[in-house]
């Protein structure tokens, strides 16, 4: 498993925990907990998006390396 895959999983977990925390806040009338849950969900989404961007950059770098190697031949 790559570090980007691990980061995506961590992001998904953080997003899920945030959703649960938000629901608990709603159910108990605790606005602070609800807001913290929403913030945690955003953090999780950002982590997932960052990992996805890293994947795409790594793929592009691999493509460039391959193209350079082809030119050398």
C-alpha positions in Angstrom: 0.0 0.0 0.0 1.4 3.4 -1.0 1.7 6.3 1.3 -0.9 8.1 -0.8 -3.3 5.2 -0.3 -2.7 5.4 3.4 -3.4 9.1 3.3 -6.7 8.6 1.4 -7.8 6.0 4.0 -6.9 8.3 6.9 -8.8 11.0 5.2 -11.9 8.8 4.8 -11.7 7.8 8.4 -11.4 11.4 9.6 -14.4 12.3 7.4 -16.5 9.4 8.8 -15.6 10.3 12.4 -16.4 13.9 11.7 -19.8 13.0 10.3 -20.5 10.9 13.5 -19.3 13.8 15.7 -21.6 16.2 13.8 -24.6 13.9 14.3 -23.8 13.5 18.0 -23.7 17.3 18.3 -27.0 17.7 16.5 -28.6 15.0 18.6 -27.4 16.6 21.9 -27.9 20.2 20.8 -24.1 20.8 21.3 -23.3 23.3 18.5 -19.5 23.2 19.3 -19.4 19.4 18.8 -21.4 19.7 15.7 -19.0 22.4 14.3 -16.0 20.3 15.3 -17.5 17.4 13.4 -18.0 19.5 10.3 -14.4 20.8 10.5 -13.1 17.2 10.9 -15.0 16.2 7.8 -13.4 19.0 5.8 -10.0 18.0 7.1 -10.7 14.4 5.8 -11.8 15.6 2.4 -8.7 17.8 2.1 -6.4 14.9 3.0 -8.1 12.7 0.4 -7.8 15.5 -2.2 -4.2 16.1 -1.4 -3.4 12.4 -1.8 -5.2 12.3 -5.1 -3.2 15.3 -6.3 0.0 13.6 -5.2 -1.0 10.5 -7.2 -1.6 12.5 -10.3 1.7 14.4 -9.9 3.6 11.1 -9.5 1.9 9.7 -12.6 2.8 12.8 -14.6 6.4 12.6 -13.4 6.5 8.9 -14.4 5.2 9.8 -17.9 7.8 12.5 -18.2 10.6 10.1 -17.1 9.4 7.6 -19.7 9.3 10.2 -22.4 12.9 11.3 -21.6 14.1 7.7 -21.6 12.4 7.2 -25.0 14.2 10.3 -26.3 17.6 9.0 -25.1 17.2 5.8 -27.2 
